[in-house]
Amino acid sequence: TLALKPEFWWPVKQNGVKTCIYSSDYPDGYSATFEGLVLLFDAKEECCDAHSACQMDTVLPTVSSPVSNPEYWYPHVVDGAGPSCIHGSDYPHFYIKYNDDDLMASFLFKSHQDCCTAYPRACPTMFWYPNPDRTECVFGDGYPMSMMGDEDYLFFSDEECCARWCGAGDDNGLQQLVKLEPQNGGNTPLPVSSAYSTDCIWHKDIEVENKCTNSQEYPEPWGRVDLRDHFLFATAEKCCEGLSPQDQDDCTIEEHECHPDEFLVLEPDSVVTDIPWNFGSPTPQWRMDDTVSFSSENTKYSSSSITNIPATGTSATSDLKLHFFVPDKATISCMVLIDIHMPFESLVVFVNGSPRNEYNEAIDGWVKVLTGFTAGDNTVMFRVQNSEYDAPFHRQEDHGDYGNGRVWMDKCQISSFEKW
């Protein structure tokens, strides 16, 4: 989903020369004020004066006149402090001008909840949290104050919350999951299919008929426990056999260079701490670090951590991945030390390709990062991503300390919950 940003004047380097341009293409972190440093301006002169820029001429785009719009919930930047979900008609007219359903669905919503779900950063106090009897999760800001800031109780999605709490009992047993009778007639959890490969997966091509490929690009639902045997295969031959009988003889194969992740299969009601992370292939993007660890403050834990290898260049990334199978529901939690800062880089946690948690500035001390997963194949990725543009100042010298571009992770564990 695209992030909504208004247009401002902002500093950038073009061909090595500082200038100020007018657009909405600035990095997300520019919306914040960094220790008195302002990066977005209403007037070109203000931007030029603040950053000693404007040695090049910049063309100001034509701004269209306001047009009356129908009312929706939409994310809006309030006083430059960041997005907030509000109800009204003051959003940019081009959201509806072209009758583009995808564009409208990205920015305009019928309910407050839909807007907050699409833009969690726009609703900093709105979360999914367990109801008093732990039978379901509800959305809003009506949770007890004791839950504020506690990632064990407040979640960005219903799936994450329910994976942790649905069926967990009453207030007297918040930390103890209670196993209920299975809802599938007493059947045991579905086993991992013998046809599934821990190497690169073969599947039907999503664009060309009668073709099998190991491109690793396929619709997310194909990894669901009830669909995987129909769409995912261990070999090209098995994939061709999965085509309809009349098409098997015409099956073509497209093979790609493959660097498989080590695949982790979770057992029901289990905890895994020895996690087979993919540090990056073929060139490592993360590494072990014996000099920084959570154990320096908590001696019962390991004496090393995992840290990113800072990437070079705008928009460059350092990715840490894990691919695993969940029989029903699971969560992953890690203690994380964050020393990144926009407008240089950010840390984003992705689950199955969708961003869940985002951090744009350093946090004092170790923090717990937790997210949840539903049944089937899942991929979690911790990504340190450089800004789209070169920052117009030095991170350590010009305006204070903007971190060193590093993230450390320690004490990670995956908890799989048995079917209730």
N, C-alpha and C positions, 0 to 999 in steps of 0.2 A: 504494500500500500504506500502510495506517495505521501510524503510529509508536506503539510500546508505551510508555506512561508510567504510573508508579504515582501514587497520590493523595497530595498534600501540602497543607499550609497555605501560601499564597503571597499577597503583597501585590498589590493592584490598586486602581485608582481607579474608583469607581462614582458617577456623577452629581457628579463633581468632588471626592468625599470618599474619603480613603484608608481601606481596610478590608482584612481578610484573609479569604480564602475557602478552602474545602477541596474540591479537585477535581483532575482530571488534565488540565485544559484550559489549563495554563500554557504559554507559549512554550517551544519545544525548548531554547533557549539557557539557560533558567533552571536546568537541571540542572548547569551548570558553576558554579564559584566564581570570581567576578570580583574578583581582587586583594583577597581577604578578605571581599568582600561576599557574603552568603548570601541566596538568594531563596526557597528551599524549606525548610519546617520540619515537624517531626513534631507539634508542639503549637501551638495557636492563640496561646497566651500568648507563645511565643518569637517568632512572626511579628510580633505586635503591638508587642512591646518593641523589636524590631530596626528597625522601620520607622515607629514612632510612628503606628500605624494604629488600626483598630478603633473608629472613631466610629459605626459602624453595626453592628447585630446581624447575625450570619451563622448560617444554619441548617446544622448538621452532618449530612450525609447518613448514612443507616443503613449500616453496614458489615456485610456478610454473614459468617457463620461459615465457617471454612476447610472445604473439601470435598476429599476425595481425588480426584486427577485421574490419568489415564494419562500416561506419560512421553513428552515430545517435546523437540526442540530449540526454543528460543524466545528472543527478545531480552528481557533483564532488566536493569534499572538496578541496578548494584552500588555500594553506599555513596554514592549520589548523584553518582557520577563520570561517568555516561553509560551507554548500553546495552552489553550484552555477550551474545553468544550462548552459552547454557548448556543443559545437558541435565537434565531433571528434571520434576517435577510441581507445582512451587510457583507456577505461573502463575495468574492470576485464573480462577475457576471459570466465569465467564460466557462464556469463550472456547468452551467445549463445551456449556454448559448448554442452549442453544437449538437444538443440532444444525444450526447455520447453516454451510453449507460454505464460503461466502465469508469469514465471520468466522474460522473455523478456519484457512483457507488463508492469511489475512493475518498470523497470529501463530504458528502451530504448524507444525513442520517435521519431516520424517523423518530429515534428515541435517544435519550441521554446515554443509556447503557450501550447502544450500538456505537456511538461516537467514542466513548471511553474504551470500549473493547478494541476498536481500530487504532486508537491513539492513547495508549496507557499513560504516556507522559503528560497528556492534557488533563488528566484527572488524578492528581497526585494523592488524593485521600480516598479515592474510590477503588475498592478491591472486591474480589470474591473471597468470602470467608464462611466458615461452617456455622449453621444455625445451632441453637442451644442443644437440641437432641441429637445432632450430628447425623441426621438422615439425609441432608442435602446441603449444598452451598448456595448462598445468596449473594447478590451484587449490591454494593452501595457503600455508605460510610456510617452505617448504624452499628458497627461492631463496638465492643467494649474498649475503653481507652487502654486497658491492659494489653490489647493486641497491637496497638499502634507501633509500627516499626519492626514487628516480629514476623519474619518470613516463614515461620512454622504455621502461621494462621492466616496471613494475608497473601493473596495470589492474584496474578494477572489474568487467569483463565479459570473457567469452571472445571475443566479437565484436571488441571494441576491441583486445585483445591479438593476435588472429590477423590482424586487418587490418594490423597493424604487422610481425609477425614470422613468421607461418606461411610456410615456404618460403624463409626469408631466409638459409639457409646455416648454417655451424657457428660456433663461438666466434670464429674468426679473421676473420669477416666480419660482425660484428653490425651495422655501419652500412651495409652494402651489400646491397640486395635483389637476389636472383638470380632471373631470369625462367626459369620452368620451362615445359615443353611444356603447351599448353592442355589442359584436361580435357574440353572440349566437342567433341573431334574436329577441332580446328583452326579452328573458326568464329571470326570476329571478334566483338568485343564488340557486344552489341545496340545499335543506334542509338537516339537519342531519337526517339520517335514523332512523326510529323508531325501527328497528331491531338491532341497535347498542347499546351495553351495556357500561355504564360508569364503570362497574366492570371489572374483568378480561375477556378478549375476548376469545371466542371459535372460532376455525377454523379447517379446514381440516388439518390433519397431512401432513407434507411436505415430509415424507419418506414412510409412510405406507398407502396403499389404504384402503378405507372404514373405516377410523378412524378419530375421532374428539378429539381435545385436547384443553386445555387452557394454554398451555406451554408458551405463549407470545413470541414464536420464530416463526416468519413467514416472508415471503418476504416483503420488504418495499412497493412495488407497491400495495399490497393488501389493504393498507390504503388509497389509492387515492380515491377521491370523486366519480369517475366513476366506481370503482371496489369494494368498500367496501361491498356493499349489496350482492355481489356474493361470498365473501370469509370470512367475519367476522360476527359473530352471538352473540346474547345476551345469549343464553343457549345452552347446549349440544343437546337438542332436536331439536332446530332450525337448528343447524349445520348438524345433521343427515338428516333432511328434505331437506337440500341443496344438498345432494348427488343425483346422478342419481336414478330414480325410482327403477331400478333393484338392486341397491346397498343398499338401505335404510334399508332393513331387516337385512343386515349383518353388519350394522354400529356398531363399538366398540368405547368405550369412555375411555379416559385416563385423569384423573383429577389430577392437581398439586395443592399444597398449594399456595394460591393466596393472594398477598398483593397489591391490586389495587391502582394506583395513582388516586387522585382526578382529574377528567377530565374537562377541560375548553373548552367550545364551544364559539368561537369568533363570534360576529356579524359583518357583513360588515360595513366598515367605522366607526370603534370604537376604543377606547383606554381603556386598562385595566391596572390598577395599583395595585389592590388587587389580587395578584397572588397566587394561591393555590399550593405552592411548596411542593414537597415530600422531606422531610428532611432525608429520609432513613427509611427503614422498614425491619425487626421489630425494629432494633436498630438505633436511630438517628445518622446521620453522620454530620449534620449541626445543628445550633441552632441560636436563636435570641441573639443579643448582644447590651445591652443598653449603653455600655461604649464607643463604637466607631460608628460614623455615618457621613454621608456626611453633615448632618445638622450642624455639628460643624463649618463648614465653610459657610454653606448656610442655614440660620435659617428657611426658608419657607418649608423645607422638614422634614421628620420624624426624630425622635430622637433616632432611633435604626437601626441596620443593621443585615444582616445574615452573619454568619461566619462558616467556617468549623471546625469540631472537629478533630484535627490532628490524623491520623491513625498510628498504630504501626506496624513496620516490613517492609522489602523490598517489593516493588511493591504494598503495601497496598494503598487503595483509600478511599477518602471521596467524595461521590456523592450527588449532589443536582439536582433533576429532575423536569421536568414539561411536562405533556402529554396534548395535546390540538388539537382542530380541527380548521382548517383555511378554510373559504369559498372560498377565492381566493388567496390573497397574504398578508404577514404580516412581521413585523420586531419585534425584542425584543432588548431593550437597557438597560444597567445597568451602574451605576457608581461603579467602582471596585477599591479597595485598595489592592495592591498585595505586600506581604512581604514573598514570597517564593524564593528559590534560588537553582538551580542545583549546585553541584551534590546531593542535598538532596531531592528536590521535584520540580514538575512543575504544572502549571495550564493549563488545556486543556478544551476548549468548544466544545462539540460534538452536531451535529444536525443529528438526525436519524442514530446514530451510526458512523458518519463520523466526524473526527476532523476538526474544522473550524479555531479556534484561539488557539495559544499556547504561553505561557509565561514561560520563564525559569529563570528569575531573577526578583528581586524586582524593582518596579517603584516608583519614588518619587511622592507622591500625588495621588489623585483619577484620574482614567482614564475612559473614556467611552468605553464600549465594546458593539458592535452592530452586529447583524447577521440577516439574512432573511430566510423566509420560503415560500414554494409554497402551492397550494391547497391540502387539505386532512388532514390525521392524522399526527401530528408531535411530536417529542420528543426532547427537548433540555436538555443537561446535563452539569453542571459545575463540573469538576473533579479535585481535588487536588490529585496527584499521587506521591507516594514515588518512589525514584530511585530503579532500579533493584538491586543495590549493596549498601552495607554500605560504606558511604564516608570515605576516609582514614584520615580524620582530623575532629576536632570539629568545629561546625558551628560558634561558638562565640569566641573561644579562640585562635585558631592556626593561622588563616589567615584573621582576620578581621571579619566583621559582615555579616553573610550569612542568615539573616532573622530569623523569628521565626516559619516558616511553616504555616502561617495563611493568609487567604484571606477574605476580607469583601466586601459585596455587598449591595448596597442601591439604591433608586430611580429607581427601575426597572419598565418598562412599555412595554406592547405589543400593537402595532398599527396594526390594520387590515384595508386593503385598499379595497374599493368597486371595483367591476368589472367595467372596463372602456369600 
